[in-house]
């Protein structure tokens, strides 16, 4: 992890962006102690595509059968 002050980051912003793009963790610190992490937005998880869970989900044959615990609530 690379820590750098705001003052130094202003001079090297282009290089810091390139480092973050390569996977380097870049933290910019302010004089009052606050810290900020520079990360590329493209590292977010991709959204699942339609049909990507095919074969992962199954439903039992009796999924809609009445439950024994609810017999008291069933109409006569």
PDB file with SEQRES, HELIX, SHEET and CRYST1 records, atoms N, CA, C and O in Angstrom:
SEQRES   1 A   76  UNK UNK UNK UNK UNK UNK UNK UNK UNK UNK UNK UNK UNK          
SEQRES   2 A   76  UNK UNK UNK UNK UNK UNK UNK UNK UNK UNK UNK UNK UNK          
SEQRES   3 A   76  UNK UNK UNK UNK UNK UNK UNK UNK UNK UNK UNK UNK UNK          
SEQRES   4 A   76  UNK UNK UNK UNK UNK UNK UNK UNK UNK UNK UNK UNK UNK          
SEQRES   5 A   76  UNK UNK UNK UNK UNK UNK UNK UNK UNK UNK UNK UNK UNK          
SEQRES   6 A   76  UNK UNK UNK UNK UNK UNK UNK UNK UNK UNK UNK                  
HELIX    1 AA1 UNK A    6  UNK A   21  1                                  16    
HELIX    2 AA2 UNK A   41  UNK A   43  5                                   3    
HELIX    3 AA3 UNK A   68  UNK A   73  5                                   6    
SHEET    1 AA1 3 UNK A   2  UNK A   5  0                                        
SHEET    2 AA1 3 UNK A  26  UNK A  29  1                                        
SHEET    3 AA1 3 UNK A  35  UNK A  38 -1                                        
CRYST1    1.000    1.000    1.000  90.00  90.00  90.00 P 1           1          
ATOM      1  N   UNK A   1       0.858  -1.172   0.000  1.00  0.00           N  
ATOM      2  CA  UNK A   1       0.000   0.000   0.000  1.00  0.00           C  
ATOM      3  C   UNK A   1       0.898   1.227   0.000  1.00  0.00           C  
ATOM      4  O   UNK A   1       1.868   1.312   0.753  1.00  0.00           O  
ATOM      5  N   UNK A   2       0.563   2.142  -0.833  1.00  0.00           N  
ATOM      6  CA  UNK A   2       1.335   3.374  -0.948  1.00  0.00           C  
ATOM      7  C   UNK A   2       0.542   4.522  -0.328  1.00  0.00           C  
ATOM      8  O   UNK A   2      -0.600   4.779  -0.711  1.00  0.00           O  
ATOM      9  N   UNK A   3       1.157   5.206   0.633  1.00  0.00           N  
ATOM     10  CA  UNK A   3       0.531   6.378   1.254  1.00  0.00           C  
ATOM     11  C   UNK A   3       1.259   7.621   0.766  1.00  0.00           C  
ATOM     12  O   UNK A   3       2.487   7.652   0.683  1.00  0.00           O  
ATOM     13  N   UNK A   4       0.485   8.629   0.449  1.00  0.00           N  
ATOM     14  CA  UNK A   4       1.073   9.862  -0.072  1.00  0.00           C  
ATOM     15  C   UNK A   4       0.235  11.041   0.417  1.00  0.00           C  
ATOM     16  O   UNK A   4      -0.978  10.915   0.582  1.00  0.00           O  
ATOM     17  N   UNK A   5       0.869  12.165   0.643  1.00  0.00           N  
ATOM     18  CA  UNK A   5       0.149  13.355   1.113  1.00  0.00           C  
ATOM     19  C   UNK A   5      -0.576  14.014  -0.057  1.00  0.00           C  
ATOM     20  O   UNK A   5      -0.231  13.794  -1.219  1.00  0.00           O  
ATOM     21  N   UNK A   6      -1.573  14.814   0.259  1.00  0.00           N  
ATOM     22  CA  UNK A   6      -2.325  15.522  -0.765  1.00  0.00           C  
ATOM     23  C   UNK A   6      -1.403  16.420  -1.566  1.00  0.00           C  
ATOM     24  O   UNK A   6      -1.526  16.507  -2.788  1.00  0.00           O  
ATOM     25  N   UNK A   7      -0.497  17.079  -0.900  1.00  0.00           N  
ATOM     26  CA  UNK A   7       0.435  17.993  -1.574  1.00  0.00           C  
ATOM     27  C   UNK A   7       1.253  17.237  -2.623  1.00  0.00           C  
ATOM     28  O   UNK A   7       1.391  17.698  -3.756  1.00  0.00           O  
ATOM     29  N   UNK A   8       1.795  16.079  -2.244  1.00  0.00           N  
ATOM     30  CA  UNK A   8       2.591  15.296  -3.192  1.00  0.00           C  
ATOM     31  C   UNK A   8       1.714  14.660  -4.270  1.00  0.00           C  
ATOM     32  O   UNK A   8       2.149  14.503  -5.411  1.00  0.00           O  
ATOM     33  N   UNK A   9       0.488  14.295  -3.915  1.00  0.00           N  
ATOM     34  CA  UNK A   9      -0.417  13.665  -4.871  1.00  0.00           C  
ATOM     35  C   UNK A   9      -0.808  14.629  -5.983  1.00  0.00           C  
ATOM     36  O   UNK A   9      -1.018  14.216  -7.123  1.00  0.00           O  
ATOM     37  N   UNK A  10      -0.906  15.916  -5.651  1.00  0.00           N  
ATOM     38  CA  UNK A  10      -1.247  16.901  -6.668  1.00  0.00           C  
ATOM     39  C   UNK A  10      -0.204  16.928  -7.776  1.00  0.00           C  
ATOM     40  O   UNK A  10      -0.544  17.143  -8.939  1.00  0.00           O  
ATOM     41  N   UNK A  11       1.033  16.717  -7.438  1.00  0.00           N  
ATOM     42  CA  UNK A  11       2.122  16.744  -8.420  1.00  0.00           C  
ATOM     43  C   UNK A  11       2.206  15.444  -9.220  1.00  0.00           C  
ATOM     44  O   UNK A  11       2.717  15.447 -10.340  1.00  0.00           O  
ATOM     45  N   UNK A  12       1.710  14.325  -8.662  1.00  0.00           N  
ATOM     46  CA  UNK A  12       1.909  13.010  -9.269  1.00  0.00           C  
ATOM     47  C   UNK A  12       0.606  12.305  -9.605  1.00  0.00           C  
ATOM     48  O   UNK A  12       0.588  11.078  -9.707  1.00  0.00           O  
ATOM     49  N   UNK A  13      -0.467  13.031  -9.779  1.00  0.00           N  
ATOM     50  CA  UNK A  13      -1.779  12.415  -9.931  1.00  0.00           C  
ATOM     51  C   UNK A  13      -1.837  11.416 -11.085  1.00  0.00           C  
ATOM     52  O   UNK A  13      -2.386  10.326 -10.925  1.00  0.00           O  
ATOM     53  N   UNK A  14      -1.291  11.763 -12.225  1.00  0.00           N  
ATOM     54  CA  UNK A  14      -1.343  10.872 -13.381  1.00  0.00           C  
ATOM     55  C   UNK A  14      -0.654   9.539 -13.070  1.00  0.00           C  
ATOM     56  O   UNK A  14      -1.169   8.482 -13.435  1.00  0.00           O  
ATOM     57  N   UNK A  15       0.489   9.577 -12.410  1.00  0.00           N  
ATOM     58  CA  UNK A  15       1.218   8.354 -12.067  1.00  0.00           C  
ATOM     59  C   UNK A  15       0.453   7.540 -11.016  1.00  0.00           C  
ATOM     60  O   UNK A  15       0.430   6.311 -11.080  1.00  0.00           O  
ATOM     61  N   UNK A  16      -0.166   8.216 -10.062  1.00  0.00           N  
ATOM     62  CA  UNK A  16      -0.946   7.529  -9.035  1.00  0.00           C  
ATOM     63  C   UNK A  16      -2.160   6.829  -9.642  1.00  0.00           C  
ATOM     64  O   UNK A  16      -2.518   5.727  -9.226  1.00  0.00           O  
ATOM     65  N   UNK A  17      -2.784   7.463 -10.616  1.00  0.00           N  
ATOM     66  CA  UNK A  17      -3.919   6.844 -11.300  1.00  0.00           C  
ATOM     67  C   UNK A  17      -3.461   5.597 -12.038  1.00  0.00           C  
ATOM     68  O   UNK A  17      -4.146   4.575 -12.009  1.00  0.00           O  
ATOM     69  N   UNK A  18      -2.321   5.666 -12.693  1.00  0.00           N  
ATOM     70  CA  UNK A  18      -1.783   4.493 -13.392  1.00  0.00           C  
ATOM     71  C   UNK A  18      -1.474   3.364 -12.415  1.00  0.00           C  
ATOM     72  O   UNK A  18      -1.739   2.198 -12.709  1.00  0.00           O  
ATOM     73  N   UNK A  19      -0.913   3.704 -11.252  1.00  0.00           N  
ATOM     74  CA  UNK A  19      -0.613   2.682 -10.241  1.00  0.00           C  
ATOM     75  C   UNK A  19      -1.892   2.019  -9.733  1.00  0.00           C  
ATOM     76  O   UNK A  19      -1.944   0.798  -9.582  1.00  0.00           O  
ATOM     77  N   UNK A  20      -2.915   2.819  -9.471  1.00  0.00           N  
ATOM     78  CA  UNK A  20      -4.190   2.263  -9.001  1.00  0.00           C  
ATOM     79  C   UNK A  20      -4.807   1.379 -10.081  1.00  0.00           C  
ATOM     80  O   UNK A  20      -5.421   0.357  -9.772  1.00  0.00           O  
ATOM     81  N   UNK A  21      -4.651   1.761 -11.329  1.00  0.00           N  
ATOM     82  CA  UNK A  21      -5.178   0.970 -12.436  1.00  0.00           C  
ATOM     83  C   UNK A  21      -4.462  -0.379 -12.551  1.00  0.00           C  
ATOM     84  O   UNK A  21      -5.052  -1.355 -13.013  1.00  0.00           O  
ATOM     85  N   UNK A  22      -3.221  -0.437 -12.142  1.00  0.00           N  
ATOM     86  CA  UNK A  22      -2.449  -1.680 -12.171  1.00  0.00           C  
ATOM     87  C   UNK A  22      -2.689  -2.547 -10.941  1.00  0.00           C  
ATOM     88  O   UNK A  22      -2.094  -3.617 -10.817  1.00  0.00           O  
ATOM     89  N   UNK A  23      -3.555  -2.097 -10.027  1.00  0.00           N  
ATOM     90  CA  UNK A  23      -3.897  -2.884  -8.850  1.00  0.00           C  
ATOM     91  C   UNK A  23      -3.189  -2.456  -7.578  1.00  0.00           C  
ATOM     92  O   UNK A  23      -3.418  -3.040  -6.518  1.00  0.00           O  
ATOM     93  N   UNK A  24      -2.347  -1.465  -7.663  1.00  0.00           N  
ATOM     94  CA  UNK A  24      -1.649  -0.953  -6.482  1.00  0.00           C  
ATOM     95  C   UNK A  24      -2.644  -0.188  -5.605  1.00  0.00           C  
ATOM     96  O   UNK A  24      -3.477   0.562  -6.114  1.00  0.00           O  
ATOM     97  N   UNK A  25      -2.555  -0.380  -4.300  1.00  0.00           N  
ATOM     98  CA  UNK A  25      -3.423   0.334  -3.369  1.00  0.00           C  
ATOM     99  C   UNK A  25      -2.791   1.690  -3.075  1.00  0.00           C  
ATOM    100  O   UNK A  25      -1.678   1.760  -2.555  1.00  0.00           O  
ATOM    101  N   UNK A  26      -3.496   2.755  -3.404  1.00  0.00           N  
ATOM    102  CA  UNK A  26      -2.984   4.113  -3.221  1.00  0.00           C  
ATOM    103  C   UNK A  26      -3.862   4.834  -2.208  1.00  0.00           C  
ATOM    104  O   UNK A  26      -5.074   4.941  -2.399  1.00  0.00           O  
ATOM    105  N   UNK A  27      -3.256   5.329  -1.133  1.00  0.00           N  
ATOM    106  CA  UNK A  27      -3.976   6.054  -0.090  1.00  0.00           C  
ATOM    107  C   UNK A  27      -3.416   7.463  -0.023  1.00  0.00           C  
ATOM    108  O   UNK A  27      -2.208   7.658   0.115  1.00  0.00           O  
ATOM    109  N   UNK A  28      -4.301   8.440  -0.122  1.00  0.00           N  
ATOM    110  CA  UNK A  28      -3.901   9.851  -0.040  1.00  0.00           C  
ATOM    111  C   UNK A  28      -4.331  10.370   1.320  1.00  0.00           C  
ATOM    112  O   UNK A  28      -5.495  10.248   1.703  1.00  0.00           O  
ATOM    113  N   UNK A  29      -3.376  10.955   2.053  1.00  0.00           N  
ATOM    114  CA  UNK A  29      -3.669  11.454   3.394  1.00  0.00           C  
ATOM    115  C   UNK A  29      -3.664  12.982   3.392  1.00  0.00           C  
ATOM    116  O   UNK A  29      -2.879  13.626   2.696  1.00  0.00           O  
ATOM    117  N   UNK A  30      -4.561  13.528   4.190  1.00  0.00           N  
ATOM    118  CA  UNK A  30      -4.676  14.969   4.329  1.00  0.00           C  
ATOM    119  C   UNK A  30      -3.992  15.391   5.618  1.00  0.00           C  
ATOM    120  O   UNK A  30      -3.745  14.554   6.486  1.00  0.00           O  
ATOM    121  N   UNK A  31      -3.690  16.648   5.754  1.00  0.00           N  
ATOM    122  CA  UNK A  31      -2.995  17.154   6.928  1.00  0.00           C  
ATOM    123  C   UNK A  31      -3.728  16.911   8.234  1.00  0.00           C  
ATOM    124  O   UNK A  31      -3.088  16.783   9.277  1.00  0.00           O  
ATOM    125  N   UNK A  32      -5.057  16.843   8.206  1.00  0.00           N  
ATOM    126  CA  UNK A  32      -5.817  16.623   9.435  1.00  0.00           C  
ATOM    127  C   UNK A  32      -5.952  15.144   9.786  1.00  0.00           C  
ATOM    128  O   UNK A  32      -6.638  14.798  10.748  1.00  0.00           O  
ATOM    129  N   UNK A  33      -5.307  14.268   9.016  1.00  0.00           N  
ATOM    130  CA  UNK A  33      -5.319  12.839   9.319  1.00  0.00           C  
ATOM    131  C   UNK A  33      -6.326  12.029   8.524  1.00  0.00           C  
ATOM    132  O   UNK A  33      -6.306  10.800   8.580  1.00  0.00           O  
ATOM    133  N   UNK A  34      -7.201  12.687   7.788  1.00  0.00           N  
ATOM    134  CA  UNK A  34      -8.174  11.955   6.964  1.00  0.00           C  
ATOM    135  C   UNK A  34      -7.456  11.252   5.820  1.00  0.00           C  
ATOM    136  O   UNK A  34      -6.495  11.780   5.261  1.00  0.00           O  
ATOM    137  N   UNK A  35      -7.926  10.065   5.477  1.00  0.00           N  
ATOM    138  CA  UNK A  35      -7.319   9.280   4.401  1.00  0.00           C  
ATOM    139  C   UNK A  35      -8.362   8.936   3.351  1.00  0.00           C  
ATOM    140  O   UNK A  35      -9.542   8.766   3.658  1.00  0.00           O  
ATOM    141  N   UNK A  36      -7.909   8.835   2.110  1.00  0.00           N  
ATOM    142  CA  UNK A  36      -8.779   8.522   0.985  1.00  0.00           C  
ATOM    143  C   UNK A  36      -8.068   7.521   0.095  1.00  0.00           C  
ATOM    144  O   UNK A  36      -6.873   7.653  -0.169  1.00  0.00           O  
ATOM    145  N   UNK A  37      -8.809   6.514  -0.369  1.00  0.00           N  
ATOM    146  CA  UNK A  37      -8.219   5.476  -1.198  1.00  0.00           C  
ATOM    147  C   UNK A  37      -8.572   5.737  -2.659  1.00  0.00           C  
ATOM    148  O   UNK A  37      -9.716   6.047  -2.990  1.00  0.00           O  
ATOM    149  N   UNK A  38      -7.581   5.608  -3.516  1.00  0.00           N  
ATOM    150  CA  UNK A  38      -7.765   5.792  -4.945  1.00  0.00           C  
ATOM    151  C   UNK A  38      -7.943   4.416  -5.584  1.00  0.00           C  
ATOM    152  O   UNK A  38      -7.021   3.600  -5.581  1.00  0.00           O  
ATOM    153  N   UNK A  39      -9.132   4.163  -6.131  1.00  0.00           N  
ATOM    154  CA  UNK A  39      -9.417   2.865  -6.752  1.00  0.00           C  
ATOM    155  C   UNK A  39     -10.112   3.089  -8.095  1.00  0.00           C  
ATOM    156  O   UNK A  39     -10.912   4.014  -8.237  1.00  0.00           O  
ATOM    157  N   UNK A  40      -9.807   2.248  -9.074  1.00  0.00           N  
ATOM    158  CA  UNK A  40     -10.496   2.380 -10.363  1.00  0.00           C  
ATOM    159  C   UNK A  40     -11.924   1.862 -10.259  1.00  0.00           C  
ATOM    160  O   UNK A  40     -12.169   0.872  -9.570  1.00  0.00           O  
ATOM    161  N   UNK A  41     -12.850   2.499 -10.914  1.00  0.00           N  
ATOM    162  CA  UNK A  41     -14.245   2.076 -10.877  1.00  0.00           C  
ATOM    163  C   UNK A  41     -14.462   0.788 -11.657  1.00  0.00           C  
ATOM    164  O   UNK A  41     -15.443   0.085 -11.413  1.00  0.00           O  
ATOM    165  N   UNK A  42     -13.592   0.468 -12.569  1.00  0.00           N  
ATOM    166  CA  UNK A  42     -13.768  -0.729 -13.383  1.00  0.00           C  
ATOM    167  C   UNK A  42     -13.556  -2.009 -12.590  1.00  0.00           C  
ATOM    168  O   UNK A  42     -13.804  -3.091 -13.123  1.00  0.00           O  
ATOM    169  N   UNK A  43     -13.107  -1.938 -11.335  1.00  0.00           N  
ATOM    170  CA  UNK A  43     -12.888  -3.126 -10.540  1.00  0.00           C  
ATOM    171  C   UNK A  43     -14.170  -3.625  -9.879  1.00  0.00           C  
ATOM    172  O   UNK A  43     -14.134  -4.606  -9.136  1.00  0.00           O  
ATOM    173  N   UNK A  44     -15.288  -2.978 -10.133  1.00  0.00           N  
ATOM    174  CA  UNK A  44     -16.533  -3.446  -9.535  1.00  0.00           C  
ATOM    175  C   UNK A  44     -16.913  -4.794 -10.140  1.00  0.00           C  
ATOM    176  O   UNK A  44     -16.531  -5.111 -11.267  1.00  0.00           O  
ATOM    177  N   UNK A  45     -17.658  -5.569  -9.389  1.00  0.00           N  
ATOM    178  CA  UNK A  45     -18.057  -6.893  -9.849  1.00  0.00           C  
ATOM    179  C   UNK A  45     -19.002  -6.768 -11.042  1.00  0.00           C  
ATOM    180  O   UNK A  45     -19.899  -5.926 -11.040  1.00  0.00           O  
ATOM    181  N   UNK A  46     -18.806  -7.592 -12.042  1.00  0.00           N  
ATOM    182  CA  UNK A  46     -19.724  -7.536 -13.177  1.00  0.00           C  
ATOM    183  C   UNK A  46     -21.096  -8.071 -12.793  1.00  0.00           C  
ATOM    184  O   UNK A  46     -21.216  -8.942 -11.932  1.00  0.00           O  
ATOM    185  N   UNK A  47     -22.117  -7.545 -13.433  1.00  0.00           N  
ATOM    186  CA  UNK A  47     -23.481  -8.008 -13.169  1.00  0.00           C  
ATOM    187  C   UNK A  47     -23.661  -9.384 -13.781  1.00  0.00           C  
ATOM    188  O   UNK A  47     -23.107  -9.662 -14.844  1.00  0.00           O  
ATOM    189  N   UNK A  48     -24.424 -10.247 -13.134  1.00  0.00           N  
ATOM    190  CA  UNK A  48     -24.670 -11.565 -13.717  1.00  0.00           C  
ATOM    191  C   UNK A  48     -25.461 -11.443 -15.023  1.00  0.00           C  
ATOM    192  O   UNK A  48     -26.290 -10.545 -15.173  1.00  0.00           O  
ATOM    193  N   UNK A  49     -25.205 -12.332 -15.938  1.00  0.00           N  
ATOM    194  CA  UNK A  49     -25.926 -12.317 -17.198  1.00  0.00           C  
ATOM    195  C   UNK A  49     -27.139 -13.233 -17.111  1.00  0.00           C  
ATOM    196  O   UNK A  49     -27.167 -14.168 -16.312  1.00  0.00           O  
ATOM    197  N   UNK A  50     -28.124 -12.959 -17.928  1.00  0.00           N  
ATOM    198  CA  UNK A  50     -29.342 -13.746 -17.941  1.00  0.00           C  
ATOM    199  C   UNK A  50     -29.002 -15.201 -18.249  1.00  0.00           C  
ATOM    200  O   UNK A  50     -28.316 -15.494 -19.229  1.00  0.00           O  
ATOM    201  N   UNK A  51     -29.486 -16.102 -17.407  1.00  0.00           N  
ATOM    202  CA  UNK A  51     -29.259 -17.524 -17.615  1.00  0.00           C  
ATOM    203  C   UNK A  51     -27.971 -18.051 -17.009  1.00  0.00           C  
ATOM    204  O   UNK A  51     -27.655 -19.228 -17.184  1.00  0.00           O  
ATOM    205  N   UNK A  52     -27.217 -17.220 -16.304  1.00  0.00           N  
ATOM    206  CA  UNK A  52     -25.928 -17.663 -15.770  1.00  0.00           C  
ATOM    207  C   UNK A  52     -26.073 -18.635 -14.604  1.00  0.00           C  
ATOM    208  O   UNK A  52     -25.105 -19.311 -14.254  1.00  0.00           O  
ATOM    209  N   UNK A  53     -27.258 -18.726 -13.991  1.00  0.00           N  
ATOM    210  CA  UNK A  53     -27.471 -19.651 -12.875  1.00  0.00           C  
ATOM    211  C   UNK A  53     -28.162 -20.940 -13.330  1.00  0.00           C  
ATOM    212  O   UNK A  53     -28.665 -21.705 -12.507  1.00  0.00           O  
ATOM    213  N   UNK A  54     -28.183 -21.170 -14.629  1.00  0.00           N  
ATOM    214  CA  UNK A  54     -28.843 -22.364 -15.145  1.00  0.00           C  
ATOM    215  C   UNK A  54     -28.203 -23.614 -14.552  1.00  0.00           C  
ATOM    216  O   UNK A  54     -26.983 -23.776 -14.580  1.00  0.00           O  
ATOM    217  N   UNK A  55     -29.040 -24.489 -14.018  1.00  0.00           N  
ATOM    218  CA  UNK A  55     -28.555 -25.710 -13.399  1.00  0.00           C  
ATOM    219  C   UNK A  55     -28.172 -25.550 -11.936  1.00  0.00           C  
ATOM    220  O   UNK A  55     -27.886 -26.544 -11.269  1.00  0.00           O  
ATOM    221  N   UNK A  56     -28.160 -24.335 -11.423  1.00  0.00           N  
ATOM    222  CA  UNK A  56     -27.784 -24.060 -10.031  1.00  0.00           C  
ATOM    223  C   UNK A  56     -28.991 -24.103  -9.090  1.00  0.00           C  
ATOM    224  O   UNK A  56     -28.840 -24.327  -7.889  1.00  0.00           O  
ATOM    225  N   UNK A  57     -30.174 -23.888  -9.638  1.00  0.00           N  
ATOM    226  CA  UNK A  57     -31.383 -23.781  -8.830  1.00  0.00           C  
ATOM    227  C   UNK A  57     -32.330 -24.917  -9.206  1.00  0.00           C  
ATOM    228  O   UNK A  57     -32.502 -25.233 -10.384  1.00  0.00           O  
ATOM    229  N   UNK A  58     -32.934 -25.517  -8.203  1.00  0.00           N  
ATOM    230  CA  UNK A  58     -33.915 -26.570  -8.460  1.00  0.00           C  
ATOM    231  C   UNK A  58     -35.091 -26.377  -7.521  1.00  0.00           C  
ATOM    232  O   UNK A  58     -34.969 -25.727  -6.483  1.00  0.00           O  
ATOM    233  N   UNK A  59     -36.223 -26.941  -7.888  1.00  0.00           N  
ATOM    234  CA  UNK A  59     -37.425 -26.821  -7.088  1.00  0.00           C  
ATOM    235  C   UNK A  59     -38.012 -28.225  -6.919  1.00  0.00           C  
ATOM    236  O   UNK A  59     -38.152 -28.959  -7.897  1.00  0.00           O  
ATOM    237  N   UNK A  60     -38.349 -28.592  -5.706  1.00  0.00           N  
ATOM    238  CA  UNK A  60     -38.897 -29.924  -5.462  1.00  0.00           C  
ATOM    239  C   UNK A  60     -40.304 -30.028  -6.054  1.00  0.00           C  
ATOM    240  O   UNK A  60     -40.975 -29.021  -6.279  1.00  0.00           O  
ATOM    241  N   UNK A  61     -40.728 -31.247  -6.298  1.00  0.00           N  
ATOM    242  CA  UNK A  61     -42.046 -31.477  -6.899  1.00  0.00           C  
ATOM    243  C   UNK A  61     -43.185 -30.991  -6.001  1.00  0.00           C  
ATOM    244  O   UNK A  61     -44.227 -30.574  -6.506  1.00  0.00           O  
ATOM    245  N   UNK A  62     -43.003 -31.038  -4.677  1.00  0.00           N  
ATOM    246  CA  UNK A  62     -44.063 -30.648  -3.745  1.00  0.00           C  
ATOM    247  C   UNK A  62     -43.848 -29.264  -3.137  1.00  0.00           C  
ATOM    248  O   UNK A  62     -44.263 -29.017  -2.005  1.00  0.00           O  
ATOM    249  N   UNK A  63     -43.211 -28.369  -3.869  1.00  0.00           N  
ATOM    250  CA  UNK A  63     -42.886 -27.051  -3.307  1.00  0.00           C  
ATOM    251  C   UNK A  63     -44.126 -26.260  -2.921  1.00  0.00           C  
ATOM    252  O   UNK A  63     -44.061 -25.415  -2.028  1.00  0.00           O  
ATOM    253  N   UNK A  64     -45.266 -26.519  -3.582  1.00  0.00           N  
ATOM    254  CA  UNK A  64     -46.465 -25.751  -3.263  1.00  0.00           C  
ATOM    255  C   UNK A  64     -47.488 -26.562  -2.461  1.00  0.00           C  
ATOM    256  O   UNK A  64     -48.640 -26.151  -2.329  1.00  0.00           O  
ATOM    257  N   UNK A  65     -47.073 -27.698  -1.935  1.00  0.00           N  
ATOM    258  CA  UNK A  65     -47.967 -28.511  -1.098  1.00  0.00           C  
ATOM    259  C   UNK A  65     -48.147 -27.837   0.264  1.00  0.00           C  
ATOM    260  O   UNK A  65     -47.223 -27.191   0.758  1.00  0.00           O  
ATOM    261  N   UNK A  66     -49.325 -27.980   0.875  1.00  0.00           N  
ATOM    262  CA  UNK A  66     -49.554 -27.352   2.193  1.00  0.00           C  
ATOM    263  C   UNK A  66     -48.596 -27.929   3.245  1.00  0.00           C  
ATOM    264  O   UNK A  66     -48.273 -29.116   3.220  1.00  0.00           O  
ATOM    265  N   UNK A  67     -48.159 -27.089   4.144  1.00  0.00           N  
ATOM    266  CA  UNK A  67     -47.264 -27.508   5.219  1.00  0.00           C  
ATOM    267  C   UNK A  67     -48.069 -28.052   6.387  1.00  0.00           C  
ATOM    268  O   UNK A  67     -49.153 -27.552   6.686  1.00  0.00           O  
ATOM    269  N   UNK A  68     -47.540 -29.071   7.044  1.00  0.00           N  
ATOM    270  CA  UNK A  68     -48.226 -29.673   8.191  1.00  0.00           C  
ATOM    271  C   UNK A  68     -48.407 -28.665   9.320  1.00  0.00           C  
ATOM    272  O   UNK A  68     -49.401 -28.733  10.043  1.00  0.00           O  
ATOM    273  N   UNK A  69     -47.497 -27.757   9.488  1.00  0.00           N  
ATOM    274  CA  UNK A  69     -47.556 -26.774  10.573  1.00  0.00           C  
ATOM    275  C   UNK A  69     -48.727 -25.802  10.422  1.00  0.00           C  
ATOM    276  O   UNK A  69     -49.113 -25.151  11.392  1.00  0.00           O  
ATOM    277  N   UNK A  70     -49.289 -25.697   9.235  1.00  0.00           N  
ATOM    278  CA  UNK A  70     -50.344 -24.726   8.986  1.00  0.00           C  
ATOM    279  C   UNK A  70     -51.740 -25.357   8.887  1.00  0.00           C  
ATOM    280  O   UNK A  70     -52.671 -24.719   8.396  1.00  0.00           O  
ATOM    281  N   UNK A  71     -51.888 -26.585   9.342  1.00  0.00           N  
ATOM    282  CA  UNK A  71     -53.188 -27.252   9.260  1.00  0.00           C  
ATOM    283  C   UNK A  71     -54.273 -26.469   9.993  1.00  0.00           C  
ATOM    284  O   UNK A  71     -55.420 -26.442   9.547  1.00  0.00           O  
ATOM    285  N   UNK A  72     -53.927 -25.829  11.112  1.00  0.00           N  
ATOM    286  CA  UNK A  72     -54.913 -25.071  11.884  1.00  0.00           C  
ATOM    287  C   UNK A  72     -55.437 -23.853  11.120  1.00  0.00           C  
ATOM    288  O   UNK A  72     -56.526 -23.364  11.420  1.00  0.00           O  
ATOM    289  N   UNK A  73     -54.689 -23.363  10.152  1.00  0.00           N  
ATOM    290  CA  UNK A  73     -55.063 -22.166   9.430  1.00  0.00           C  
ATOM    291  C   UNK A  73     -55.749 -22.473   8.103  1.00  0.00           C  
ATOM    292  O   UNK A  73     -56.220 -21.552   7.435  1.00  0.00           O  
ATOM    293  N   UNK A  74     -55.818 -23.707   7.713  1.00  0.00           N  
ATOM    294  CA  UNK A  74     -56.407 -24.099   6.433  1.00  0.00           C  
ATOM    295  C   UNK A  74     -57.929 -24.118   6.546  1.00  0.00           C  
ATOM    296  O   UNK A  74     -58.472 -24.482   7.588  1.00  0.00           O  
ATOM    297  N   UNK A  75     -58.611 -23.730   5.481  1.00  0.00           N  
ATOM    298  CA  UNK A  75     -60.089 -23.766   5.513  1.00  0.00           C  
ATOM    299  C   UNK A  75     -60.576 -25.216   5.557  1.00  0.00           C  
ATOM    300  O   UNK A  75     -59.906 -26.116   5.050  1.00  0.00           O  
ATOM    301  N   UNK A  76     -61.719 -25.431   6.151  1.00  0.00           N  
ATOM    302  CA  UNK A  76     -62.278 -26.780   6.282  1.00  0.00           C  
ATOM    303  C   UNK A  76     -62.852 -27.294   5.014  1.00  0.00           C  
ATOM    304  O   UNK A  76     -63.357 -28.416   4.975  1.00  0.00           O  
TER     305      UNK A  76                                                      
END                                                                             
